[in-house]
Amino acid sequence: MKIEIRRWGDNGLYTEGQMLVNGKMAIPYTVEYHDNKVKAGTYKAYLRKDGEKYTLSYVDDTATERIIIAGHSFISAWKEQAVVVGDRLIPGAVYKGRHHLARLINRIAKAAKAGKKITLTFNEDEMQPTSIIRHWSVALNSACLAARNDAVAK
């Protein structure tokens, strides 16, 4: 089973893309935090069992385990060092990620049970520069001010 994340946009804050499985659209929108995204290339993917649920994982080129999650935005991707998947709400944010990820994990579980090799490829062939929308600029400015006020108070 070949999973591919086609990155199509980057603005220095987050990277946007879409996920394909065996060449067909599987998840319409992916978002990653720009500063901790993995290099373009192919990685071995696998399902890791956490209690009763499964997590889609892969190991990057620095031997760090990364995951694909149903978060909310590039902020979730930053906190978890993950790729966030779902439908695009606004640039950098997703919704319905759990639904898409559950379907994908179900497909991968069937493929793994059948003994198929699972790979995850990050492709940047169609990468274009994008702009940060005003929503994130305001949120980031507020976060920077709050962090500075906390540091001054100490």
C-alpha positions, 0 to 999 in steps of 0.5 A: 500500500502506497500512501502519498502526501502531496504538499502543494503550499507553504508559507513559512508557518505551515505546509498544506497538502493532500493525501493519496492512497495507491494513487487515489484521493483518500484525504483532501487536506493535510497540514504540517507545522513548517519548522518540523515537517519531514524531508521529502522522501519515502518512509516505512509506515505502520500501525501502532496499537495504543490500547484499543485504538491504532495510530498511523506512525512512521519513522523519519530520517532522524529515527524519530517516530512521527504520527498522523493525527486528526488534530485541528490545525498546524498548531496540533501538528506542531505540538505532536510533531505530526501530520494533521488530516481532514477536510479544509476549514480554513487554510491551516485548519481542518475538520472531520479528521477523525472520520477520514483517519478512521477509514484510512486506518481500517484500510491499512489494517486490512492491507497489513493483515494481508501482508502488504508493505506500507510506505508513506511518501512526502512529495513536494513537486507541486509546492507553491508559496502561499500567504498566511491568512489574517486569522493566524496573524492575529492569533500569533501576535496574541500568543507572542504578547502573552508569552512576553508578558509571562516572561516579564512577570517572572 
